[in-house]
Amino acid sequence: MKSMVLAVGGGKGGTGKSVICTQLGVVFAQMGYRVVLVDADRQGANLHTFFGLEDPAISFEWIFHAQGDPNRAILPSGVKRLGLVAGLREEMLSQPDEEQMRALAERLRQLDADIVLWDVGSGSELWQTILFERADCGLLVSSPSPTSIEKDYRFFRHVCRWRLAEMPMQQSLPASGWLPVPWLASVMRVDMEQAHALQAQLRRAPLLVLINGALQPDDRAVGQDMIAALRRFFGIYGRAVGALDFDERLWLSIRQRRPAVLEYPESLWVEQLQVSARLILQSMHRSDWSTSPEAS
């Protein structure tokens, strides 16, 4: 069976992407799936720490440098049915080019599992954007903070640029201040057929939004607001898959180097994450994102 690949990313650091990627991996494994976590954060690799692992014998370098079968890089996490590809031992200072990133994504797709989660890190550079886009589905982890939301909209713009870059176009994209939907309207006035093709390309894969660290009731609506903006201004279908309340026990579990799902299984945060995990699975199994107007 072909693996389902979920990339976890976002525009701003500190929203809990690595934590949530780890916890989702545990939840999916508890559901009976064979899962592999991939620490693809080139500047902040730390997924192995959440499982109490130190100085892994093999890591992401094995796959990045194409040293052999990618599956040899999978380490036991200590959780049944859950494997881990530990991150780079040292930060990667140079940026691989587009061709190298495409090849890397193809090697990562060779990992043998039912579900593979890629923690691609924070930011909108080539590394994060291409890995996010080469997955079957992208999960953006954000927070209710205005600074986080602002950077996430910048991330959305880069995602759209990458999707359209794979299409032949007569019209060039503006260098800045670009929004896909108004731009597509101008294309449609010149070439309606091409505009429809570009629109379908924007909608070729869903974008999911999960809010972490909700403190007030209004915080829980941020994800739905972002999905509405995605449709209206970016032309991408997506789904808000939940909002997780702030819970200090999450950070305690990090200090204990144990997944919160295992340490505090009865907590509200874990219950909320389990609901979100089911919504994510439903979204990954869905096949009509490019044609259905009902995407939430």
N, C-alpha and C positions, 0 to 999 in steps of 0.2 A: 504494500500500500504506500502511495506517495505521502511524504511528510507534509504536514501543514506548518507553514513558517509564519510566525508572528514576530514582527520587529517592534521593539519598545524604544521610543525616543521622545524628543521634544526640544523646544527652543531654549529652555533655561535649565541650568543645573540646580540641584537642591530640592527638586519636587518629589523625589522618592522613586525615580525610575528603576534603579538597581534593586531597591528593596522590593518593589512591587513585582518586578520581573522574577525575582527569587521566589516570592510567596506564590505567584501564579504557577510557577513550575511545580511547587509542592502540591498545590491544590489539584492541578491536572493529573499529577502522578497518583494522588489519592483517589481520583475518579477512575483509575485503571489504565490510563494512557502511558505509553512509554515516552518519556520526555527527556530532551537534552537542552540545557541552558548553555548559551554561548556568550561569554563575556567579550563583546566586540567593542568595548569602550577603549579607544586607543590612548586616552590620556587620564583615565581614572579607573582602571580595572580593579575590581574588588569583590566580585561575586564569591570567590573561594572563601573569603573571610566570613561570610554569612553562615558557612557550614563548618567553621572552625578548622579549615585546612590551611596549612602553612607551606610555603615554598613548593608548589606543585612540580612534580618531576617533568611534566610535559605541559605545554600551554598553547595558546593561540598562535604562537610563532610557527608551530608545526604546520598549521593550515595556511597561514599567510604566505609562507615561503614554499608551499607545495612540496613538502619533504616526503610525502607518502600518503597512504590512505588516511583521509581526515578522521575516520572513526577511531584511529589509534590515539587521538588527542582527548577522547572522552574519558573522564575520571569518575570514579564512584563518589557520590555526594554524601553517602550515609543514609539517604532516603530511598526506599524501595522504588524501582522503576524510574529513578531520576538520575541522569548523568550530567556532568559538567565539563565544559571546555573552559579552562581557566584563562584569564586574560594575559595580555602582554606583561612580561616581567619588568620591562622598562617602557616609559612613555615613548611613543613614536613621534619624533619631532618633525620629520618630513612627511609631506602629503603625497600618497600614491596618486597616480593619474587615473583617468576615467577607465581606461582599458584594464589596468590592474585591479580596480575596484569591481568591475564586472566579473573578472576571472575569480576574484575572491568570493563573491556572492555565489558563483556556480559551485565552487568547492564546498562552501558551507551547506549548500543544498544536498550534498552527498551524505550528510550525517544521517544515520539510520535511527529513526524514531517516528512515533506517531505525530508528535508535536515538537517543533524546535523553536525556542525563543531566543531571539537575538537582542541583547542589550547593546544598542548602538551608541549610547552616550548622548550628551547634550550638544546642541548647536546646530547650525545650518550649513556646515561646510560639506565639501564633496563626499567625504567619508560617511557622515551620518545620513545625508540625503539619499545617496545611492543605495546603501544597505537598507534603509527604511523602505525605499521604493522597490527593491528586488524581492522583498518578502511578499507573501500572499496577502497579508493584511498588516496594517500599521496601527499601533496603539500609541497615542500621544498621552503622556502623563503630565498633567498640569496642576496648578494650584489656584486658589481664588485670588492670588496676588495680582494687582494690575501690571506689575513689571513682568511677571511670568506670562500673562496673557498676551502682552505686547510682543514678547519674543516668540511666542507660539504662532502668532499671525505672520510674523516674518518667516518662520519655519514653513507654514502653509504655502507661502509664496514660492519658496524654494522648491517645495514638493511639486507644485504646479509647473514651474519652469522645467523641472527634470522630466515630468511626464510629457510635456509638449516638445521637449528637445529631441525626442525619439521619432517625431513626425516630420515629414517634409512640409515646409511652410514657405510661402512667398512673402508673408509679412513678418518682419522682425519684431521681437518683443521689446517693449520700452526698457531702458536701463534701470529706471527707478519709478516708484509710485505706481506700479502696475497691478491691476486687478483683472483676473481672467474674464469674468462675466462681461463687464463693459467692453473689454477688448474684443471678445468674441462677437459682441453685437456689431462692432465696426467691421469685423471680418465677414460677417453674414451679409452685410450690405454689398460686399464685393463678390463673395464666393460662398454661397449657401451650403454647397456640398462639402467644401473643406471645413466650414464652421461646424457642421454636424459631426464630421470625423474628429475634429479637435475636441469637441464636447464629449464624445464617447471616450476619447483617450483620457480626459480628465477623470472620468467616472469608472475607469477600468478596474479600480480596486478601492474598497472602502477605507475610510479613515475613522478609527474609533477614538473616543476621548474619555479619559478617566480622570476625575478630579480627586486629588489627595490633600488631606489636611483641612477639611471643612470645619469651620468653627461656628458659623451662624447659619440659620435656615436658608438665607439667600445664597449662600455659597453652593448649595446643592443644585442650584439652577444654572450655574456657570457652564457646565458641560452642554446642556441643551442650547444655551445661548450661542456657544461656539459652533455647534453643529448647524444652527440656523444661519450663522454668518458664512460658514463654509458653503452652504448651498447658494446663498444669495449673491455672494461676492466672488467666490472661488470656483463654483460649479462642481464641487465634489460632494458626492453622497457620503454620508457617514452615520454614526450612531453614538449617542452618549451612553456609556455602559456603567454609569454609576458615579457616586461621590462617597469617598471614604472619610469618616470623621477623624479629627485629630485624636490620637491615642498615645500617651507617653509610653505605654507598654511596648509599642512598636520599637521605640528607641532603646528600651531596656533589653529587648531581644537581640538587638544589634550588638550591644555591649557583651551580652552572654554568648554571642556568636552562634546563635541558634535561630532558625526561622520562626517568626511569630506564630505562624500557622500551627507549629508543633508545641510551642511554649504556652500559648494562650488561645487554645482552640475554641473556647466558649466566649471569647471577647466579641464585642459588637463589630470591631474593625474586621476581624476575621470573617464574621458572618456576612458583612457587607461585601468583602472581597470574594467570597464564594458565590454570591449572587452575580457580581460582575463577571466572574470567570464563566458562569453559564451563559451570560449574554455574549461574551466574547466568542465562545464556541459556536453559538447559534449564528453569529455574524460570519465566522470563518467558513461555515458550511453553506452559507447562502451563495447562490450562483447568479442572481439577477440584479446586482447592484448597478450595472450600466444602463438598465432599461426601466427599473421600477422607480416611480416618484416617491414611494413610501419607503424611507430608509431609516426610520427611527422607531 
